[in-house]
Amino acid sequence: MEQRRHASLTGVTDVLSFDEETIVADTVEGALVFRGRDLHITKLDLDRGELNVDGEFTGVSYEDSVPFKSGLFGRIFR
């Protein structure tokens, strides 16, 4: 991560959801959640497991369960 404005990740297996305030990426270590403002995926290469994200980060955390699976999508895709 560089100055809370750019992040480069490896080990990414999928991007589960994204918008300008939240990006949820599935990684080999679990779901990684970026929170912030004006978030944008600038590079995604699932064959190499690479993800680059730009924006103003307010939080980054690993989640045991994927946040959106507990809502409407969770009930639909069980």
C-alpha positions as CSV (number, residue, x, y, z in Angstrom):
1,M,0.0,0.0,0.0
2,E,1.3,3.5,-0.9
3,Q,0.1,6.5,1.1
4,R,-3.3,5.0,1.6
5,R,-4.1,5.8,-2.1
6,H,-2.8,2.7,-4.0
7,A,-2.7,-1.0,-3.2
8,S,-1.2,-3.8,-5.1
9,L,-2.2,-7.4,-4.2
10,T,-1.2,-10.9,-5.2
11,G,-3.0,-14.1,-4.4
12,V,-6.4,-12.8,-5.6
13,T,-8.7,-15.5,-6.8
14,D,-11.8,-13.4,-7.5
15,V,-13.5,-10.0,-6.9
16,L,-16.8,-10.7,-5.2
17,S,-18.2,-7.2,-5.2
18,F,-17.1,-3.6,-5.8
19,D,-18.4,-0.1,-5.9
20,E,-16.8,3.3,-5.1
21,E,-16.9,2.7,-1.3
22,T,-16.2,-1.0,-0.9
23,I,-14.2,-3.7,-2.8
24,V,-14.4,-7.3,-1.6
25,A,-11.7,-9.6,-3.1
26,D,-11.4,-13.3,-2.5
27,T,-7.8,-14.2,-1.8
28,V,-5.9,-17.4,-0.9
29,E,-6.0,-16.2,2.7
30,G,-9.7,-15.3,2.7
31,A,-11.9,-12.3,1.8
32,L,-10.1,-9.0,1.9
33,V,-12.3,-5.9,2.2
34,F,-11.2,-2.4,1.1
35,R,-13.3,0.5,2.4
36,G,-12.9,4.1,1.4
37,R,-14.0,6.8,-1.2
38,D,-13.6,6.9,-4.9
39,L,-12.2,3.3,-5.0
40,H,-11.3,2.0,-8.5
41,I,-9.9,-1.3,-9.7
42,T,-7.1,-0.3,-12.0
43,K,-5.8,-3.8,-12.8
44,L,-7.2,-7.2,-12.4
45,D,-5.4,-10.3,-13.6
46,L,-7.0,-13.4,-12.1
47,D,-4.6,-15.7,-14.1
48,R,-1.7,-14.2,-12.2
49,G,-3.7,-13.4,-9.0
50,E,-3.0,-9.7,-9.2
51,L,-5.2,-6.7,-8.2
52,N,-4.4,-3.0,-8.1
53,V,-6.8,-0.6,-6.4
54,D,-6.7,3.2,-6.3
55,G,-8.7,5.6,-4.1
56,E,-8.8,7.0,-0.6
57,F,-8.6,4.0,1.8
58,T,-10.3,4.3,5.2
59,G,-10.0,0.7,6.1
60,V,-8.7,-2.7,5.0
61,S,-9.5,-5.9,6.7
62,Y,-9.7,-9.7,6.3
63,E,-13.2,-11.1,6.8
64,D,-14.0,-14.7,7.9
65,S,-17.3,-14.5,6.0
66,V,-18.0,-12.5,2.9
67,P,-20.1,-9.5,3.9
68,F,-22.6,-9.5,1.0
69,K,-23.5,-13.2,1.5
70,S,-25.5,-12.4,4.6
71,G,-27.9,-10.2,2.7
72,L,-30.1,-10.8,-0.3
73,F,-27.3,-12.4,-2.3
74,G,-26.6,-14.8,0.5
75,R,-30.2,-16.0,0.6
76,I,-30.3,-16.4,-3.2
77,F,-27.0,-18.2,-3.6
78,R,-27.0,-20.7,-0.8
